[in-house]
Amino acid sequence: MTARIISGKEVSAQIYAELGARIASFRERYGIVPHLTVVLVGDDPSSQSYVRMKSEKCRELGLGSTVIRMDALTPEGEVLAAIDALDRDEGVHGVLVQLPLPGHIRETRVLQAVDPRKDVDGFHPVNVGRMVMGDPDVLLPCTPHGIQQMLVRSGVRIEGSHVVIVGRSNIVGKPLANILVQKRPGANATVTVCHTRTQDLGAITRTADILVAAAGSPRAITADMVGAGAVVVDVGSNRVEDPTAPKGYRFVGDVDFDAVKEVASAITPVPGGVGPMTVCMLMWNTVEAAWNRLGR
């Protein structure tokens, strides 16, 4: 048995088509163009690449997009002042602070300064609390929400399934567990969260109907850790040296893809799996933030 590939590129294309129609409707019916502003502090190459990708996708969809670039030595107070101005700007619907921040800036303080109504990353404590409580109108964290959308739109049954998540980060593991355990369509799962202190990890992962690997460790999930017919979602993106690659390295997931695809019923690839969904759901949240502003 060779697993069916769940493509994040294909699923995100479906969602982008839906978002395009909604954005056009905003413009025609309300005269509104949903607008995303990204705050970028410093010159980290990866951050610059991510911000460029987000800006390009905004332009493709017809969303408004602004990037506020600040020097790496910018005082924390100036960053907070910039966020305060964006919070008060009625023309800005979504605010995202690109991480990581320079060491002298307190990440928690900056993220909590973003108006929860404009928090398109879904990281503000108010939005985290609303997510845990099951508020249907909250802006969900992009990567976990993207995983849910991939599963639902690929016909994977979540309700009643045992989902095992390997990784307990605030960005993926914890929020995904909370999203999938909710009493609603696309959820109603029984969720187990594993981590570095979990004993006999393989004994638990083999019981999963849906196994999510989000540990940040290359090829940590091997074929013997996967139950026959399981659906495997690989969140990992790990740079490994490869002399045969044009750049001398390549990116691999947290799953030993070639071996696991012979055991699983469906699997997400790296690249082209979860990665495209993160930017996609950021666009989704920007549109949702604008819609919420209308007081639906």
N, C-alpha and C positions, 0 to 999 in steps of 0.2 A: 504494500500500500504506500503510495506517495501522496503527501498531503496537498490539499487544495491551497493555493496561495491567496491570502487576503491582502489585497493591494491598497495601501493608503492613498496612492495616487488616484486610483479609480474611485474610491469612496469620496475623497476630497473633491474630485471633479463633479460628482453628483451634488454635493453641498454647495459648491461655488455656483453652479447653475441656479440653484434655489435662491442663494443670496443675491445673485445678480438681478433676479426678478424682484426681490424685495427692495433692493436699493433703488431700482428704477421706479418702483411704486412710491417710495419715500419722496423722490424728487418730483414726481408728477402730482401726487395728492397733497403733499405737505410743504413742498418747496424746501426740503431738508436733505442735505448730504451728510450721512454719518461720518464723523471725523475722528481719526485716531492720531494721538500725539505720543511720540516715544521720546523719553528723556535718556540720553546717552552720555554717561560721564566717563571720560578717559578714552584711550585709543586701543583697547584690546582688539586684536584682529578678528577673533571669533565673534565678538559682540558687534563689531562694525558689519561683518558679513550677515549676521542675523537681522540686524536693523535694515540693511539694504534689501534683503529678501522680503521683509514685511512691507516696506515702502513700495516695492515693485508690485506686490500682490494687491495692495490698496489701489494702486493706479489701474491695474488690470480690471478690478471689480467696479471702479468708479467711486471708491471711497475717498474722502479727504484724508490727507496724510501730512504730518509735520514731524520733523525730527529736531529736537533741541539738543545741540551738542555742547558739552561743557568740558573744560580742561580737567585732567586727572587731579590737579591740585585745587580744584574748586572747593571752598569750604562747605561743610555740611549745611550751614545756614542758608547759603545761596541756593543749594539744591532744593531745600525745603521751601524756600520762597518761590522758586519756579513752579513747584508742584501746587502750592497754594494758589498761584495765579491761574493755573490750568483748572483747578477745582472750581474756580469762580467764573471761568470763561464759558458762556452759554453755547459757544460755537464748537466746543470740544466735547465729544461724547465718550471717548475712551482715552484713558491715560495709562501708559505702560512705562515702568522704569526698567531699563535693560540691566540685567545682572550678568556678571558680578559687578559690585561697586568697588572703588578704591578702598583700601584698608582703613582710612581715617573716617569713612562715612559709615554710620550705623545702618545696616540694611533694614533692620526691623523698624527703626524710627521712620525711615524714608517710605517704606511700603505702607505703613500705617497712616502716613500723611495723605495718601491718595483717597479722594472721596470714594466710598464704597460703591456708589452708583456709577462711577467711571472706572472701577477697578476691573479692567478686562483680563487681567491675569488670574483673578479669583483668589488672590492671596491675602486680602485684608481680613483680619480676625472677624469682623462683622459678617463678611460673606462666608467665611469658613463655618461660623456658627449657624448661619442660615442653611448652608449646605447640609450640615449634620442633622438639622431639624427637618429637612426635606422640603424647604421652601421651593416651589416650582418656578419662581421668577428670579432666583438668584443667578448671578454670573458664575458659572462653574470653572474650575481650573482647566486650562486648555488641553493638556495631554491626557488626563484621566477621562475628560468628557469625549475627547477624540477616540480613545480606546472603546468607550461604550458605543459611540456611533459606528465605529468599524464593525463591531460585533453584531449590532442590531441590523445594520444595512447589509451585512453579509449573510444574514439568515441564521446566525448562531443563537441558539436558545439560551438565554441567561436565566430566566425564571426557573427556580428549582434546582439550578446547577450548583455544583460545588466549585467555587472560584478560589484558587490558591494564588496569592500574590507574594512573590519573593522580593522583598524590599519594603521599607517602612518610611520612606522619605515624605516630607511635607508636600512635595511637588507631585509625586505620583502615587506611592503606595497607600498612604493614609486616605487621601481624598478619593481614590478609586474604590477603596473598600467601602467608604461611606456612600458613594454614588450607587454602587451595585447592590447594597443591602437595603435600599429604600423600598417602601411598599408602593410600587408603581410600575407601569410598563417599562420594559428595558432594564429591569432590575429584579428584585425579589430573589436574589441569590443567597446562598450560604457562603460566607466569606471567611477564609483563613489567611492571616497575614504572617509570613515567615521573615526571619531576619538573621543577622550574624550569630545570634545566640540560640537559634533553633537547633535542637538536637535531632539527628537522623533526618536531615532535610528531605532526602529522597523518599523516605517512607511516607511523607506528607504530600510531596508534589505528585507522587504516583496516584494519589486518590483524586486528583483534580479532573473535573470535566473541562474546565478552562484554566490554563496555567499562564500567569503573567510574570514575566521575568523582568524585574526592574531593580537589579542589585548593583549595576555598574561594574560588573566583573566579566571580562570576555570569555564567552563560551562556557560559563559556569553551569549551565543546565545541559546535561548530557542525555543521550537517548535512554539510558537506564533509569533516569529520573522522571520519565514521562510515561503515563499510562496509555495503553493502546487506544487510539481514537480520540485522544484529547485535542482540544483547540489550544494552540500555543501562541501567545502574544509576546513579542520580543521588543522591549522598550529600550534596550541597551544601544549605545553607540560608542564603541571603544576603539581608539586608535592603536593599531598594532603594526609593528615593523614588518615590511614585506619587500624584500629586494627585487621581486619580480614586478612590483607595481611601478607605474611611471613616476610617482612621487616618493617611492621608497617606503610607503606605508599605505594602509587601507583601514577602513572602518568595519568592525564586526559587531555583532550583537552580544547579548548575554546568553544566547542559546547556540549550541553547536548545530547550526542549521542543517548541514548536509546529512548528519546522522538522525536528527530529530524528525526531519520531514518524512522519514521512512516509517515513523511510529505514529505520528500525529495524524489527525484527520484534516486539520487546517492549520496554517501557520503564517505569521507575518514575516516578511523579509527585512533585512537590513543591508543597504538602505531601501527606501521605497515603501516602508510599512508604517509604523507609528509616526515617524518624523514628519511627513507631509501633513498629518492631521493636526499637529500642534499649531502651525501657522493658520490652518483652515479654521480652527475653533477660535483663534484670536479674532479673525474676521467676523465669525459668527457672534462673538461677544460684543464687538463694536456695534454691529447692527442691532443686537438685543438691547444694548445700553441706550441707543437712540430711540428705540421703540418704547422702552420703559419711560423715557423722558416725556413721551406723549401722554403718559398716564393711562395706559390700556387697562 
